[in-house]
Each structure stands twice: as C-alpha cells, then as structure tokens.
C-alpha cells in the first residue's frame, strides 16, 4: 500500500497552572499534541473497515 511522506501539522500546546494552597504556590503542567498527516492511495476499503473511510470517498 503506497503511503506519502508524513506532513507535520502544527503542534497544539496547552498550559495549565494549578494554584496550590494559601502560600501562593503554583504548579505548571503543559500538554503538547503532535499530528502527522499521511496520504494513502490505491488501497481497498476492506483494509480499513469500509465504514471508517466512507466519508472520504467522493
């Protein structure tokens, strides 16, 4: 099954600050979501369970 090289999409970053108690203590947590777009061609719908790709067929 031919596949294109991955195209990196923008990383979604979120920063969360938790205030911990009356002494003005803080903790920071961050979350990064990385996404890569690939393109498949010449593949049958049975490989991916037809129903999941039905919305992509035009």
C-alpha positions as CSV (number, residue, x, y, z in Angstrom):
1,X,0.0,0.0,0.0
2,X,1.7,3.2,-1.1
3,X,1.9,6.0,1.5
4,X,3.1,9.6,1.2
5,X,5.7,11.0,3.5
6,X,4.3,12.5,6.6
7,X,3.4,16.2,6.6
8,X,3.7,17.6,10.1
9,X,0.8,19.7,11.2
10,X,1.0,22.5,13.8
11,X,1.5,21.3,17.4
12,X,-1.3,22.2,19.7
13,X,0.1,23.3,23.1
14,X,-1.9,23.9,26.3
15,X,-0.5,25.3,29.6
16,X,-2.3,24.7,32.9
17,X,-1.5,26.4,36.2
18,X,-2.7,24.8,39.4
19,X,-2.8,27.1,42.4
20,X,-1.8,25.0,45.4
21,X,-2.7,26.5,48.8
22,X,-2.6,29.8,50.6
23,X,1.2,30.3,50.2
24,X,0.9,31.3,46.6
25,X,2.5,28.1,45.4
26,X,1.8,27.1,41.8
27,X,2.4,24.1,39.6
28,X,2.6,24.3,35.8
29,X,1.6,21.5,33.5
30,X,1.8,21.5,29.8
31,X,0.3,19.3,27.1
32,X,1.5,19.0,23.5
33,X,-0.5,17.2,20.8
34,X,1.5,16.3,17.7
35,X,-0.2,15.4,14.5
36,X,1.1,14.0,11.2
37,X,-0.9,13.8,8.0
38,X,-0.3,10.9,5.6
39,X,-2.0,10.1,2.4
40,X,-2.8,6.6,1.3
41,X,-3.6,5.7,-2.3
42,X,-4.5,2.6,-4.2
43,X,-5.9,0.9,-1.1
44,X,-9.2,-1.0,-0.8
45,X,-11.8,-0.1,1.8
46,X,-11.7,-3.6,3.2
47,X,-8.3,-2.9,4.7
48,X,-9.6,-0.2,6.9
49,X,-13.1,-1.5,7.5
50,X,-15.0,0.4,4.8
51,X,-17.3,2.3,7.2
52,X,-14.5,4.5,8.5
53,X,-13.4,5.6,5.1
54,X,-16.9,6.0,3.5
55,X,-16.9,9.8,4.3
56,X,-13.7,10.2,2.3
57,X,-14.9,8.8,-0.9
58,X,-16.2,11.4,-3.3
